[in-house]
Amino acid sequence: MTGTTAKAATALPTEQANRASAGAAVELRSLTKTFEGKTVLHRLDLTLEPGQFVAVIGRSGSGKSTLLRLIAGLERPTDGEVRIGGRPLRGVSPETTVMFQDARLLPWKRVVDNVGLGLQGDWRSRAEDRLRQVGLADRASEWPAVLSGGQKQRVALARALVRDPRLLLLDEPLGALDALTRLDMQQLIERLWLGRRFTTLLVTHDVTEAIKLADRIVLIEDGAVAMDIENRLRRPRTTADPAFAELERKVLDRIMGSAYAKEGGHA
Ligand SMILES: Nc1ncnc2c1ncn2[C@@H]1O[C@H](COP(=O)(O)OP(=O)(O)OP(=O)(O)O)[C@@H](O)[C@H]1O
């Protein structure tokens, strides 16, 4: 075995529900989401334990972002339930922050004011501290327009962290970055997570990124959890590690295998 354990790959909803505990960070119970008659998520069950780093992968249109938006309280389920910290979710939770592919900074506010956006009281030193953590202490008083794409995403990360979230939701946050900036950001996210251990859910297309960062990889297919794998590779993880490559192949085979099967192939 390579330090990874296949777990609950075909877990029934009842098994998943039994695993759920009052202390779970996130519990999705029989979650269903329908848009204009089209079912995107169908009776999906998933539990995230506090402090876990979980990656959600799946083919384009499989419902990953929809899942994240439901957990964020930005969408309401058609049926089923989202529970955060043991309580049913009603709207947006102050303990949850979200980071998207685009930084969504306000161009008329300086960098530090973007980080502190919406905060009350004495937030400035906290915002400056988070900018320092993402390596942008010296850019606090600049306008977003003069920053590179990677720097804007760092500001977005600082803004997500300034509220000390219990739950950080990352929706393809590195998807628009060049390869090197992406590697830098992966390291930054990993370092910050190791320091604070906020529960993290990362939606990504990138299986390598998922394996590098997450301790658990969840594949969404046909509106439900099709695979749920624990990743016990030691950090920092490198693609040069044969065990990394083996896990990557296993995950990709699983994704591609079911695609071939659907197309009538022989995978
Ligand atoms: N607000 C909406 N109204 C109607 N349909 C929607 C809405 N949001 C999502 N959908 C549909 O739900 C499906 C899943 O979309 P979603 O964005 O969750 O997929 P995804 O797995 O994140 O895709 P990608 O990897 O391409 O970003 C798609 O068919 C999409 O068109």
The ligand as an ORCA input file, in Angstrom:
! r2SCAN-3c Opt
* xyz 0 1
  N     -27.728     29.296    -11.283
  C     -27.853     28.297    -12.157
  N     -28.920     28.212    -12.966
  C     -29.051     27.175    -13.831
  N     -28.159     26.174    -13.958
  C     -27.080     26.205    -13.174
  C     -26.864     27.258    -12.234
  N     -25.692     27.019    -11.576
  C     -25.209     25.871    -12.100
  N     -26.032     25.380    -13.051
  C     -25.833     24.148    -13.806
  O     -25.497     23.115    -12.909
  C     -24.529     22.251    -13.491
  C     -23.337     22.137    -12.547
  O     -22.684     23.400    -12.530
  P     -21.411     23.652    -11.585
  O     -20.919     25.011    -11.897
  O     -21.769     23.327    -10.198
  O     -20.420     22.530    -12.136
  P     -18.854     22.381    -11.902
  O     -18.592     20.941    -11.631
  O     -18.382     23.349    -10.893
  O     -18.317     22.773    -13.349
  P     -16.904     23.371    -13.801
  O     -15.880     22.372    -13.375
  O     -17.026     23.466    -15.291
  O     -16.745     24.709    -13.131
  C     -24.204     22.799    -14.850
  O     -24.948     22.094    -15.824
  C     -24.656     24.238    -14.773
  O     -25.060     24.717    -16.020
*
